[in-house]
Amino acid sequence: MTHSDWQRDTRNVMARFLSETQDPLQDFQKLKSLQRATGYNHNIMNMDGKRWNIESTAREQVIIEPASPFVHTNHYLSEQLKPLEAEKMPSTFRRYEVASEKVRPHMSEQELMTLVSDTSQGPDLSIFNDRTIARMIVDTEQRSAKIWLRREAAKGWVEYPLGFLGNVGIR
């Protein structure tokens, strides 16, 4: 994500901090006090399957509780941060549009893999394009994550058990 209100900061600790949160709404207030050099987007889900999306620039931050299914690409969705968007990259908007049209509730793992592998818009505008560095599908009911990394493309989709999450399911 790019924005126009950058500043200097100490090393980014947001992802680590959020990975250990028990209360994202309360901890979001603490995050506001951290100085950031740039913007990020974080998607969080708790043990009950509740979801949060945090969009941030260097100085501003917004948290929402998105409905499922939820699509996010590399541009701001919140009205508060849209004016700070530094680059209006056509590919991010096209990927968002295509993903939003194709996503639906309760998709199978294979349907999700097909969606995140979509190349229908060509090498620049597709969901899976020449700049895609990773794809991930998390199945909370089966407690597993399947991850594809460009740098390890020969391995294909690699499955990681998430048994430590306990019995979690999207409601």
N, C-alpha and C positions, 0 to 999 in steps of 0.2 A: 504494500500500500504506500502511496506517496502522498505527501501533504506539504503545505507551505509554511508550517510553524516549527521548524526544526530548532534544536538547541543542543548544547553539550550536556553529557551526563556521565554518571558512573556506569559500570558494567550492568547490562540489563539482567534483572532478576525476576521479571514478571512471570515468565512461564514456570519457573521453579516454585515461586510463591503460590501461584494458582494451582499447581499440581498437588499441593498439600492443604488446600482450603477445605474447611468443613462448612463454611458459610460464605458463599461467593458474594452475596449482597453486602454483608458486613465488611468483608475483606476488600471489596471494591473501593470502599471509602478509604482504606489504608493505601491502596494502590495509587489513589489520586495524589498522595504526598510524595511518591517516588518521582524523581526527575528522570525524564526519558529524552533521548536524543531523536527518536524517530517514532513512527506509528507502527502498531501491530494489530492483529486480529486474533483473538483467542476464543475458542469454543470449549465450553466446560459442561460436563454432565455429572450429576451426583449419583449416589447409590440408589436413589429412587427413580432415576431416569429423567429428572428435571434438567432442563437445558438453559444455558446462558451464553450470550455472545457479547464479547467486549471488543469494541472498536476504539482505537486510540490514535492520537497524533502525539507530538512531543508535549503539548500543553493541555490537550482536551481528552476526555474519556467518556464513553457512553456504554451503559450495560442494558441489554434487553433480554427478555425471556421469549425466544422465538417459538412459534408453533412448529410442529413437525408436519411434513418434511421441511427442512431448512436448507437453503442454498446460499453460499457466500463465495464471491470471487475477490479479485484484488481492487476493489473500490469501496467507498463508504456507502452504506445503506441508510445510516441514520441521518435525519434531516439536519441535526446539529453539526455534523462533521462534513457533510457534502460540500459546503462552501470552501472548505480548506483543502479539497482535492487538488493536488498540484498538477497531475497529468491526467488528461482524459483519454486513456488508452482504449481504443475501439475493441480490442480483443477481450478485455475484462467484461465489458458490457454485453458483448455478443455471447460469451461463454455463460454469463449469468442468465441471459434471456433463454438460451437453448436448454440449460440445466433446469430452469424454472418450468419450462414447457414440458419437459420429459419426466421430471421427478414426480412421484406420487406416494401416498402412504403405503406402508407394508410391502415394499419391493423385496424380492428375493436377493440373495447374495449375487447370483448370476446376473440379474437385472441391473443391480448396482454396478457390478464390474463392467457391464456393457455401457452403462451411462458414463462412467468416469473414463472409459476408453474411447468415447465418441470422437471421431475424426471427420465428421460430416461437413465441417465448415472450413476445411483445409488446414495447412500447417501453422497458420498464425492465429486463426479465430476459433478453432475447435476447443472443446473442453480438454481433450488430450491433445496438446500441441507441441511444437518443437521446444518450448521453454518449460514444459511440465517437468518438475524435478521429483515429484512423489505423488502417489495416490494411496489412500487408506480407506478401508472399510472396517468399521467396528460393529461386531454383532454382540450386543449386550446380553441377549438371551443365551447364546452359546458361549459367552465370555471368551471371545477371541477377536484378534485384529489381524487383518490381512493387509500387508504393506508392499507396495511396489516402489522401488527407488531407481531413478534413471542411472545412477552411478553403478548400480548392481542389476541392471536390466536382464542380464543373462540368467539370474536366479528366478525371474518371474515374480509372482506374488508369493511372499513369505508369510506364513501364519505364525502368530505369537499368541500363546495362551494368556488369558487374563483372569485366571481362576481366583486371583487375590481380590477381585472385585466382589466376590460373593454372589448371591442371587439377585441380579439386577435385570430389569426389563423395561423397555420403553412403554409407557402407558398412553 
